[in-house]
């Protein structure tokens, strides 16, 4: 029990840690059971932007206000799907504070986000690794069954919508459509849980970043505490500050940078800014 922590000693050791346990004998392919989230500081946990905005307040009520107003003002731009899960994913993609956290199937993309800002290279970074098989084992039966029937380990907004629409309606209080939908996750199980959701591919950025979101059953859920209670559910790989420039340079050579992950002139400009930043004298070979 608890979240395992490893500190890498070199670039090669880092790759060894991130690509551990990838062999899948059933498929006879290397397919990692983990999804990855890179953070610029090892002190950063798995706190969502919604939790940060709510402070100690009511995250449930705040979420509904944010989603209602985002839906109202964004409707001119986003018309593909009117489900609450779709709007929640689109809002997260554009920076709306939500209960979601960004993850990627790619450990290299996670490393990019850990090294995206050179001003943070004076502190240790980290990559969070979450094992989908472990978290999915704790899902309520209707959600587990839906994934099994789909042959998937993560939800799409359509698949999640099909499950939540079949859930019993709430009886204790009248709810608007967003509240009724979001409230379903908590009603499917008395125990908190964590599922993963693939966002709709509304632009190239989502596809390039191999993106998905963590989705807790409760917007106030302490995800680190939940993962710590599930055996082998999560690993935290700490990357010392002294290795960050080396990691960034290797990612550049592998073509994993702003230019490719944020297609367009904005991403190109960001990449050039970092590419031509002069490292400090103490930045060595690692």
Helices and strands as residue ranges (DSSP letters): E 4-7, H 11-18, E 23-24, E 29-30, E 34-39, H 49-54, H 59-74, H 84-93, E 100-104, H 107-114, G 118-120, E 125-131, H 132-137, H 141-150, E 155-156, H 157-165, H 177-188, E 194-198, H 204-208, E 211-216, H 223-228, E 234-239, G 241-243, H 244-253, H 258-261, H 265-275
